[in-house]
Amino acid sequence: MKTYAIGLIRVLTIQDEELLNAHGKIIEEAFPELKVVSKCIENQPKGIYDEKTEEEAKPKILRLVKEFEKEGVDAVIISCVADPAVEEAKRVVSIPVVGAGSAASALALTYGRKIGVLNLTEETPGVIRGILGNNLIAEDHPNGVANTLDLMTEWGKQEAIKAAKRLKEKGAEVIVLGCTGMSTIMIAPVLEKEVGIPVIDPVIAAGAVTLYALRRLDVWGNLNEDKG
């Protein structure tokens, strides 16, 4: 089995190594072909939560993307559903750069055309809105939940389930998780079991798109060699 080296960027400053590597471990478990090294941006302990903090993060993300390319990774994942600096990064490096938001949105459309987004607290990120377009029919969030730590409590989990059920009641056939923090606690399978419709985890979606991008290049290369 061929393996690929993946650089993963967390868009908040994380000191705890286990937490830093959490998304990489999720991807490696889902896709053993991907071997992930994680890094985080500096001086943003609260991550990205508005336009100002996103603009502050972009140059830091681009620096890490370039750093990863120099280190020889095959692709970079930006583990944030807002896809910060993804388009800019694609213009400055020659390797695939995948954002969690666009990956989750695109994957959701393969499951259905009536999509609901389960956010943490804020509005649905613009990149998700842009890709889903009129297929985005409902948005919701768990009442009283302020962060992913709240989701780790029993009441937080129940509020997330209630919000997911409301999305289904509004006609959603598929749910996209609008925060990679929900991936950290692996809430997608819990929601799928309780609600009964597909729930798209953005971190796993990013891994799936990245693996496709890399295998695609290999397959095309092999086909060209065979033709030659």
Summary of the structure (lengths in Angstrom):
residues: 228
radius of gyration: 17.4
end to end distance: 24.7
largest distance: 61.4
contacts: 802
relative contact order: 0.14
helix: 52%
strand: 16%
